[in-house]
Structure formats: C-alpha cells, structure tokens
C-alpha cells in the first residue's frame, strides 16, 4: 500500500517537481549572477563592504520564491483530491487514514526539502568562493525563515485544499495568511535568528492541520 501511495503521489507531482527545480535553479542562478556582475565591475571588496555596512544580502529576489513553491506544491497535490473525488476513494482503501494522509504530506514535504536543499547548495557553493564564512552564514541564515515559510505554506495550503466547506476554507485562508505573514515581518538580515526555534516549532505544529480537514470530511461536513 505504501508503494502504491508513493507512486500515485509521484505521478501527480513529478512534472511540478521538475518545473520547480528548473525555475528555482534559474532564480538562484540569476541572483548569483547579479553578485558576480558586481564583483566584476566593482570588485569583491565592494560586496564585502555593502554586506558589512548595509542591511542587504543581495538575494532579496529569492525572498518569496520558497513561499510560492510551497503554495503551488500544495495546490498541485491536493486540489485534484477534492475536485475529482479522489480523496473519498482514497479514504475507502483498507489502510489507516492518518497514515495515508501523513504519507502524502511526507512525500510532498520531501520533494520540497530536496528543492530547498538544492537551493542552499547552489547558494553556498558560489558564495563560499568569494566571501568569508561569516558573511555566507549571514546570508544563509537570513534566507532560513523564507524556506521555513515555504514548508509551512505547503502544509497550510494542504489544510486549505482538503477543507470540505467554503466557510471553513475562508477561515483557513485568513489563518494561513496571518501565519505566513509572521515569516516576513522584517527585511533586516538575521533579524529572525532569535526566533528560529519558535518558527521551527510552528512548522511542526501545522503538520497536523491537514488531518483536521480530513476529519471534517469523513464526518460529512461538506457543502
């Protein structure tokens, strides 16, 4: 059963994963190319000077990229479950509903993690060649809340898509928007460092939200 669920989710998301990989890598490459251009025209020292004296990390272009990827992943994976009545058929299979939903979430989560790890490898791989490790850490730590927002956006989008009533979807959408706003309250580099643990706990907490929608669905709460 586990293998069947994995294959079903992979078939559903493989094209999205490929497009997201190519598009995300393109955005990363463009952001790094901008840094490269600065080093060619004004030297690496100018990049160091700006990083040390100004509130910038040169890759602000990427701020909302993980968020959009997370939202789209949730839509691609879970909207078909509701529109085509796949969820009803899935829940009739002789397998634990909770384990099934957790497996679906785990597959989407791991796909996102593979994308985001690739982004970090691309960023770190280039930045470590021109900057001190302290400056690279400053940049990567600044991006960490952005990528955590992408994971939370995926989970909350799944929660929203699986909700069986329109009233519930409106309420979920408001909660989702308010929650995601927490990850973008400050543009100052490393402003979220003291809150990383709190954001991590928040990420873990929302893992169970999609299950709440499934419980409402199985209880017959439908429009």
N, C-alpha and C positions, 0 to 999 in steps of 0.2 A: 504493500500500500504506500509506503514511504517513497519508493522508487517511482510509482505512478504519479504521486502528487508532485514530486520534483520534476518529472518530465513534463507534466501539464503546465506547471508554472514557467519552466524554462522555455517551452514552445511559445507561451503567451508573451514573454518578456524579452526574448533573445534579440529581436530587432531593435527594441528600445535600448537595450543594453549596448548594442553595437553603435547605434547613433549617438547615445550619450557619451560613450567612450571617445568617439572621433570628435564630436563637438566640444566636449570638455577639454580634451587634449589641445584642440585648436585654440580655445580661450587661454589656456595655460601658456601655450607657445606664443600667442600674441602679447600677453602680459610680460613674459620674459624677454621678448624681442624689444619691447619698449625700454626695458632696463638696459639691454645690450646696446641700443642706439645711444642712450645717454652716456654709457661708458666709452663709446667710440668717439662721440663729439666732445665730451667734457671730461672724460677720464673716470676711472673707478673711484678716485678720491672724492669726486663731486657726489657720487652716490652715497659714499660713507658719510660725507658732511651733511647731506639732507636727512639721512636716516637718524643721525645723532642729534640734529638741531631742530627738526620739524616733525610734526605729528603725521607722518606718512610712511607707508610701507611699499609704495609703488605698484601694488597689485590690487588696488581698490576695485578694478574692473571685475574681480572674481567674487566680490562680496556676496552677491545674491545668486551666484551660479549654483552652489550646492542646494540652496533653497528651492530653486526651480526644478532641479533634477529630482529632488526628493518628492516634490508635489506631483510631477509628471509620472514618476515611478508608481506612486500610489494610485493615480488615475488609471494608468495602463493596466495595472494588475487587478484592481478591484471593481472598476466600473463595469466591465463585462460580466462579473459575477452577479451583479444586480440587474443589469439590463436584459440579460439573456436567461435569467432564472437559473444560472449555473450554481449559485450558492445553495438553492433549495435542493438541487440534485446532489451536490457535494455533501450536504449535511445528512443525506439519506444513506450514505455509504456506511458500511459496518466498521466504523472507526471513530475513535474519540473526537468529538467536535473540537474540544480545546486543543488537542494535539494537532489536529488538522489545520486550524487557524494559525497556531504557533509555527507550524512548518511553513505555511505560506508566507507569513511575516518574516521568518528566518531566511527564506530564500531571497525575498526582496531586499532584506537588510544586508545580507552578504553580498548581493550584487552591488548595492550602493557602497558598501565598505571597500570592495575591490576597486571601484571607480575613484573613491576618495583617497585611498592609499596610493593609487597611480598618480593622482594629482600631487600628493606630497613628495613622491619620489621624483617627479619631474621638477617641481619647485626646488627641492633641496639639492637635487643633482646639479642644477646650474648655479644656484645661489652660493653653494659652498665653494665654488671655483673662483668667486670674485669677492666674497665677503667673509669677515670673521665669523666664527661660530656663534658668538653672542648676538650679532646682528641677524644672522639667519634664524636663530631661535626666536628673536623678537618678531620677525615676520611670520614664522610658522605658528607661534603662539597666538598672534593676532588673528590668524585665519581659523584657529581651532573652533571658536564659537560659530563661525559661519558653517562649518561642516557638521557640527553638532545640530545646528538648526536644520540642515538638510535631512538628517536622520529623524529628527522629531517631526519635521514636515511630512515625511513619508508615513510615519505611524499615525499622525493625526488625520492625514488625507485618507488613509485606510479606514479609520474610525468614521470619518465623514461619509465616505462612499458606501460603507456597509450599513449605515443607519437606515432603517426601513421607512421612516416617516419624514415628510418635508419639514414639519415643525422641529423635529429632532435635528435635522440637517442644518437648519438655520441657527439653532442654539449651538450646535457643534462648530459651525463655521465661525461664530463670534468667539467662542472659546479658543479655537485654533488660531485665529488672527491675533488675539491678545497674547497667547502663549508664545507665538513666533516673534512677536514684537520684542519680547524680553531679550532676544539674542542680538538685537540691533539698536540698542539704546545709546550706544556710544561709538564714535568713529575713532577714538583715541587709541593708538597702538597699545596692546597689552592691558587695556582697561578692564578686561574680563578675567585677568589672571586670578584674582582672589575669589572669583565666583565659579571657576571651572568645576569644582566638586559639586556645587549646587546644581549647575546645568547638567552635569552627568547624572545626578540623582533624578532630576526632572526627566531626562531621557529614559531612564529605566522605568520610571513611574508610568509614562504614557504607553509603554509596551502593552499594558493590559486594556487600554481604551478600546481597540477594535473588538475585543471579546465582549465588551458591554453591548456593542451594537448587534453582535451575533446573538446574544442572549435575548435582546428585544425582538429580533427577527424570529427566533424559534418560539418566542412567547406569543407570536401572532400580531405584533404591533406593526401593522402595515397600512398604507394609505389605500 
